[in-house]
Amino acid sequence: MEALLQRLILLSSNLVERLDSADLKQFDEYMRQREELFLELEQLVVPAEQMAVLRLEADRLISIESVIVARMVTLRDEARQQWDKIQQGRRSQARYDSAYGGGDSLFFDARR
């Protein structure tokens, strides 16, 4: 179990090192690998005497992952702001189009 926790800490630490330049693909890969490790951890039975040592490793992992979560929240908020700008632009365009007839021209060709 300690080896799995160490792999999880290493995985998280590697992402934290490149956190500012990480893209969606890297976050996705991190989450996939993290999920696999957690599934393995859930299947293990831990003796009571090892719990104190593992608790320290788990606390270390939680502190590392809090940095990752904070970055993910920041990226989500930035994406939400950009999405809101796009939606506002669409609403403005729709109001403009409807105010001027939505493309129906009032002019006609006098030669016909």
Z-matrix of the N, CA and C atoms (Angstrom, degrees):
N
C 1 1.445
C 2 1.525 1 110.94
N 3 1.313 2 115.44 1 -37.18
C 4 1.460 3 118.41 2 -179.83
C 5 1.527 4 110.57 3 -64.62
N 6 1.322 5 116.92 4 -34.95
C 7 1.469 6 120.34 5 178.09
C 8 1.522 7 110.91 6 -64.88
N 9 1.328 8 117.54 7 -38.61
C 10 1.462 9 121.05 8 178.02
C 11 1.518 10 110.59 9 -66.06
N 12 1.318 11 116.62 10 -41.55
C 13 1.464 12 119.68 11 177.73
C 14 1.524 13 110.69 12 -64.14
N 15 1.323 14 116.77 13 -38.99
C 16 1.461 15 119.93 14 177.96
C 17 1.530 16 111.18 15 -64.71
N 18 1.332 17 117.40 16 -39.32
C 19 1.467 18 120.64 17 176.72
C 20 1.520 19 110.43 18 -64.26
N 21 1.311 20 115.97 19 -38.84
C 22 1.462 21 120.59 20 178.99
C 23 1.534 22 110.90 21 -67.07
N 24 1.307 23 116.93 22 -41.65
C 25 1.469 24 121.33 23 177.34
C 26 1.523 25 110.02 24 -64.28
N 27 1.316 26 117.45 25 -42.24
C 28 1.459 27 121.17 26 178.70
C 29 1.524 28 111.11 27 -63.55
N 30 1.319 29 116.27 28 -43.47
C 31 1.466 30 121.04 29 178.10
C 32 1.530 31 110.60 30 -59.89
N 33 1.311 32 116.73 31 -46.52
C 34 1.458 33 121.37 32 -179.83
C 35 1.525 34 111.44 33 -66.86
N 36 1.312 35 117.03 34 -41.27
C 37 1.467 36 120.95 35 179.61
C 38 1.523 37 111.25 36 -63.13
N 39 1.335 38 116.29 37 -39.76
C 40 1.462 39 119.60 38 178.50
C 41 1.524 40 111.33 39 -62.62
N 42 1.312 41 117.17 40 -39.28
C 43 1.458 42 119.88 41 178.43
C 44 1.523 43 110.71 42 -68.55
N 45 1.330 44 117.31 43 -39.54
C 46 1.465 45 120.60 44 -179.66
C 47 1.527 46 110.23 45 -62.43
N 48 1.331 47 117.42 46 -36.22
C 49 1.469 48 120.89 47 -179.79
C 50 1.527 49 112.12 48 -62.16
N 51 1.308 50 116.99 49 -33.21
C 52 1.467 51 120.65 50 -178.84
C 53 1.529 52 111.64 51 -114.35
N 54 1.302 53 115.48 52 27.84
C 55 1.458 54 121.37 53 -173.04
C 56 1.525 55 113.31 54 -61.82
N 57 1.321 56 118.12 55 -40.50
C 58 1.464 57 120.39 56 -177.28
C 59 1.524 58 112.86 57 -69.91
N 60 1.324 59 117.09 58 -25.64
C 61 1.460 60 119.76 59 -178.44
C 62 1.530 61 112.63 60 -106.81
N 63 1.323 62 117.82 61 0.78
C 64 1.465 63 121.24 62 -177.78
C 65 1.518 64 110.39 63 -68.35
N 66 1.326 65 115.28 64 139.30
C 67 1.456 66 120.25 65 177.93
C 68 1.531 67 109.85 66 -106.09
N 69 1.300 68 115.26 67 -178.95
C 70 1.463 69 121.08 68 -176.34
C 71 1.524 70 111.82 69 -60.45
N 72 1.318 71 116.67 70 -37.92
C 73 1.466 72 121.12 71 -179.72
C 74 1.522 73 110.61 72 -62.18
N 75 1.326 74 117.35 73 -41.29
C 76 1.464 75 121.20 74 179.69
C 77 1.525 76 111.54 75 -68.81
N 78 1.324 77 117.24 76 -38.96
C 79 1.467 78 120.30 77 175.51
C 80 1.524 79 110.84 78 -64.03
N 81 1.314 80 116.20 79 -40.24
C 82 1.458 81 121.09 80 179.38
C 83 1.527 82 110.77 81 -63.84
N 84 1.319 83 116.81 82 -44.72
C 85 1.467 84 121.10 83 178.79
C 86 1.525 85 110.85 84 -64.24
N 87 1.325 86 116.66 85 -40.63
C 88 1.465 87 120.76 86 176.76
C 89 1.526 88 110.77 87 -59.46
N 90 1.319 89 116.27 88 -47.26
C 91 1.464 90 119.91 89 -178.34
C 92 1.529 91 111.44 90 -64.84
N 93 1.327 92 117.01 91 -36.80
C 94 1.469 93 120.47 92 179.02
C 95 1.534 94 110.19 93 -64.77
N 96 1.331 95 116.65 94 -48.50
C 97 1.464 96 120.45 95 -179.96
C 98 1.524 97 111.39 96 -65.17
N 99 1.311 98 116.52 97 -38.72
C 100 1.460 99 121.72 98 179.00
C 101 1.523 100 110.44 99 -61.68
N 102 1.326 101 115.75 100 -43.87
C 103 1.464 102 120.57 101 179.01
C 104 1.529 103 111.17 102 -61.48
N 105 1.325 104 117.27 103 -41.64
C 106 1.463 105 120.93 104 178.63
C 107 1.533 106 110.85 105 -61.46
N 108 1.327 107 116.44 106 -44.78
C 109 1.464 108 120.46 107 179.69
C 110 1.526 109 111.29 108 -64.79
N 111 1.327 110 117.51 109 -39.64
C 112 1.463 111 120.03 110 178.37
C 113 1.525 112 111.46 111 -66.20
N 114 1.321 113 117.63 112 -36.25
C 115 1.464 114 119.78 113 176.57
C 116 1.528 115 111.18 114 -63.28
N 117 1.324 116 116.37 115 -38.71
C 118 1.462 117 120.32 116 176.31
C 119 1.526 118 110.77 117 -66.44
N 120 1.329 119 116.69 118 -41.48
C 121 1.468 120 120.72 119 179.89
C 122 1.521 121 112.03 120 -63.02
N 123 1.316 122 116.60 121 -37.95
C 124 1.470 123 120.49 122 -178.64
C 125 1.526 124 112.27 123 -65.17
N 126 1.300 125 117.80 124 -23.99
C 127 1.459 126 121.23 125 -176.58
C 128 1.529 127 113.06 126 -85.97
N 129 1.331 128 116.76 127 -11.21
C 130 1.459 129 120.51 128 -177.05
C 131 1.516 130 111.79 129 -87.59
N 132 1.317 131 114.91 130 149.94
C 133 1.464 132 122.35 131 174.56
C 134 1.528 133 106.89 132 -108.76
N 135 1.317 134 116.04 133 127.82
C 136 1.466 135 121.29 134 -174.91
C 137 1.518 136 109.70 135 -108.76
N 138 1.345 137 116.29 136 128.08
C 139 1.470 138 119.15 137 174.66
C 140 1.532 139 110.63 138 -66.72
N 141 1.300 140 116.39 139 150.10
C 142 1.461 141 122.30 140 -175.85
C 143 1.528 142 112.25 141 -60.34
N 144 1.338 143 117.67 142 -33.72
C 145 1.468 144 119.62 143 -178.19
C 146 1.531 145 112.41 144 -70.54
N 147 1.308 146 118.42 145 -20.35
C 148 1.461 147 121.23 146 178.16
C 149 1.530 148 112.84 147 -88.77
N 150 1.292 149 117.29 148 -12.40
C 151 1.463 150 121.16 149 -174.84
C 152 1.533 151 112.96 150 -60.05
N 153 1.316 152 118.35 151 -39.11
C 154 1.470 153 120.88 152 -178.24
C 155 1.524 154 111.00 153 -65.03
N 156 1.319 155 117.11 154 -41.96
C 157 1.462 156 121.21 155 179.10
C 158 1.523 157 109.97 156 -66.99
N 159 1.307 158 115.77 157 -43.09
C 160 1.460 159 120.02 158 -179.14
C 161 1.521 160 111.83 159 -69.11
N 162 1.314 161 116.70 160 -29.83
C 163 1.460 162 120.46 161 177.88
C 164 1.529 163 110.04 162 -63.30
N 165 1.321 164 118.02 163 -38.99
C 166 1.468 165 121.43 164 177.32
C 167 1.529 166 110.95 165 -63.94
N 168 1.314 167 116.50 166 -42.52
C 169 1.468 168 120.47 167 178.02
C 170 1.529 169 110.46 168 -65.37
N 171 1.308 170 116.71 169 -40.10
C 172 1.466 171 120.82 170 179.27
C 173 1.529 172 110.70 171 -65.23
N 174 1.323 173 116.87 172 -39.83
C 175 1.466 174 120.08 173 177.20
C 176 1.529 175 111.23 174 -63.79
N 177 1.316 176 116.03 175 -39.37
C 178 1.469 177 120.55 176 176.83
C 179 1.532 178 110.15 177 -62.45
N 180 1.316 179 116.21 178 -43.06
C 181 1.462 180 121.12 179 178.79
C 182 1.529 181 110.99 180 -63.35
N 183 1.303 182 116.70 181 -41.34
C 184 1.469 183 120.82 182 179.69
C 185 1.526 184 110.78 183 -62.67
N 186 1.321 185 117.51 184 -40.30
C 187 1.465 186 119.28 185 179.95
C 188 1.534 187 111.04 186 -67.70
N 189 1.320 188 117.70 187 -36.92
C 190 1.467 189 120.72 188 177.57
C 191 1.524 190 110.25 189 -67.48
N 192 1.317 191 116.14 190 -44.34
C 193 1.460 192 119.87 191 -177.18
C 194 1.526 193 112.37 192 -69.95
N 195 1.317 194 118.10 193 -24.05
C 196 1.465 195 119.31 194 177.14
C 197 1.527 196 110.55 195 -64.05
N 198 1.334 197 117.21 196 -33.09
C 199 1.462 198 121.45 197 176.54
C 200 1.533 199 109.57 198 -66.25
N 201 1.323 200 116.00 199 -42.10
C 202 1.469 201 120.88 200 179.67
C 203 1.524 202 110.44 201 -65.00
N 204 1.308 203 116.71 202 -44.26
C 205 1.465 204 120.92 203 179.74
C 206 1.526 205 110.60 204 -61.82
N 207 1.328 206 117.00 205 -41.15
C 208 1.468 207 120.28 206 178.91
C 209 1.526 208 110.50 207 -61.64
N 210 1.318 209 117.54 208 -40.95
C 211 1.471 210 120.86 209 178.86
C 212 1.529 211 110.60 210 -67.03
N 213 1.318 212 116.85 211 -40.35
C 214 1.466 213 120.37 212 179.43
C 215 1.527 214 110.75 213 -64.59
N 216 1.315 215 117.13 214 -38.01
C 217 1.466 216 121.16 215 177.86
C 218 1.530 217 109.81 216 -65.32
N 219 1.332 218 116.32 217 -41.49
C 220 1.466 219 120.29 218 177.96
C 221 1.521 220 110.70 219 -61.58
N 222 1.331 221 116.84 220 -45.24
C 223 1.468 222 120.58 221 178.90
C 224 1.524 223 111.44 222 -64.00
N 225 1.327 224 116.82 223 -38.74
C 226 1.466 225 120.51 224 178.12
C 227 1.523 226 110.46 225 -63.36
N 228 1.328 227 116.45 226 -43.22
C 229 1.463 228 120.13 227 179.96
C 230 1.521 229 111.54 228 -64.90
N 231 1.344 230 117.09 229 -40.14
C 232 1.461 231 120.28 230 176.88
C 233 1.524 232 111.09 231 -63.29
N 234 1.324 233 116.61 232 -42.43
C 235 1.466 234 120.54 233 178.44
C 236 1.530 235 110.63 234 -64.02
N 237 1.323 236 116.80 235 -39.75
C 238 1.459 237 120.61 236 178.89
C 239 1.533 238 111.04 237 -64.02
N 240 1.333 239 116.96 238 -39.72
C 241 1.462 240 120.28 239 178.01
C 242 1.527 241 110.98 240 -64.15
N 243 1.320 242 116.81 241 -42.47
C 244 1.462 243 120.07 242 178.60
C 245 1.524 244 110.47 243 -65.29
N 246 1.319 245 116.60 244 -40.65
C 247 1.463 246 120.72 245 178.31
C 248 1.526 247 110.39 246 -62.45
N 249 1.327 248 116.89 247 -42.34
C 250 1.461 249 120.84 248 178.32
C 251 1.527 250 111.22 249 -62.12
N 252 1.328 251 117.20 250 -38.63
C 253 1.469 252 120.73 251 177.16
C 254 1.530 253 110.53 252 -63.37
N 255 1.306 254 116.77 253 -42.98
C 256 1.466 255 120.54 254 179.16
C 257 1.521 256 110.11 255 -63.09
N 258 1.325 257 116.51 256 -45.14
C 259 1.463 258 120.35 257 -179.60
C 260 1.527 259 110.94 258 -64.53
N 261 1.318 260 117.51 259 -39.21
C 262 1.462 261 121.14 260 177.99
C 263 1.518 262 109.97 261 -63.49
N 264 1.321 263 117.02 262 -41.11
C 265 1.462 264 120.84 263 176.96
C 266 1.518 265 111.97 264 -62.14
N 267 1.310 266 116.38 265 -41.18
C 268 1.476 267 120.19 266 178.00
C 269 1.526 268 111.28 267 -65.28
N 270 1.328 269 116.00 268 -41.18
C 271 1.464 270 119.01 269 178.56
C 272 1.530 271 110.74 270 -65.03
N 273 1.329 272 116.90 271 -41.44
C 274 1.470 273 120.31 272 178.88
C 275 1.521 274 110.70 273 -63.66
N 276 1.322 275 116.21 274 -41.94
C 277 1.463 276 120.28 275 179.14
C 278 1.529 277 110.50 276 -64.20
N 279 1.320 278 117.31 277 -40.71
C 280 1.462 279 120.95 278 179.79
C 281 1.531 280 110.70 279 -65.56
N 282 1.333 281 116.98 280 -40.95
C 283 1.469 282 119.92 281 177.52
C 284 1.525 283 110.94 282 -65.25
N 285 1.301 284 117.05 283 -40.73
C 286 1.464 285 121.05 284 178.83
C 287 1.526 286 110.62 285 -63.27
N 288 1.349 287 115.93 286 -46.39
C 289 1.466 288 120.17 287 -179.53
C 290 1.523 289 111.47 288 -62.89
N 291 1.327 290 116.59 289 -41.99
C 292 1.468 291 118.63 290 -177.97
C 293 1.530 292 111.55 291 -71.27
N 294 1.321 293 117.17 292 -30.27
C 295 1.465 294 120.20 293 -179.97
C 296 1.523 295 111.75 294 -69.71
N 297 1.310 296 117.05 295 -26.46
C 298 1.470 297 120.55 296 -178.33
C 299 1.518 298 112.22 297 -111.52
N 300 1.281 299 117.91 298 26.44
C 301 1.453 300 121.85 299 172.68
C 302 1.515 301 114.97 300 85.90
N 303 1.302 302 117.96 301 1.51
C 304 1.454 303 120.04 302 174.71
C 305 1.520 304 113.40 303 66.68
N 306 1.304 305 117.85 304 28.31
C 307 1.451 306 120.13 305 175.57
C 308 1.513 307 114.22 306 104.39
N 309 1.333 308 120.75 307 -6.11
C 310 1.462 309 122.46 308 177.38
C 311 1.526 310 108.16 309 -75.17
N 312 1.305 311 115.49 310 120.82
C 313 1.457 312 120.13 311 -176.78
C 314 1.520 313 110.66 312 -87.14
N 315 1.320 314 116.56 313 142.83
C 316 1.456 315 121.93 314 177.36
C 317 1.527 316 111.36 315 -92.85
N 318 1.295 317 116.89 316 -8.14
C 319 1.461 318 121.12 317 -178.99
C 320 1.514 319 110.52 318 -91.11
N 321 1.303 320 115.82 319 153.47
C 322 1.461 321 120.20 320 177.01
C 323 1.521 322 109.31 321 -140.37
N 324 1.300 323 115.70 322 164.40
C 325 1.452 324 121.17 323 -177.26
C 326 1.530 325 108.23 324 -88.33
N 327 1.324 326 116.86 325 115.45
C 328 1.466 327 121.94 326 -175.93
C 329 1.532 328 111.83 327 -73.93
N 330 1.304 329 120.46 328 -19.92
C 331 1.455 330 122.29 329 -177.85
C 332 1.513 331 112.69 330 -74.72
N 333 1.295 332 119.35 331 -17.86
C 334 1.464 333 119.83 332 -176.92
C 335 1.470 334 110.96 333 -85.99
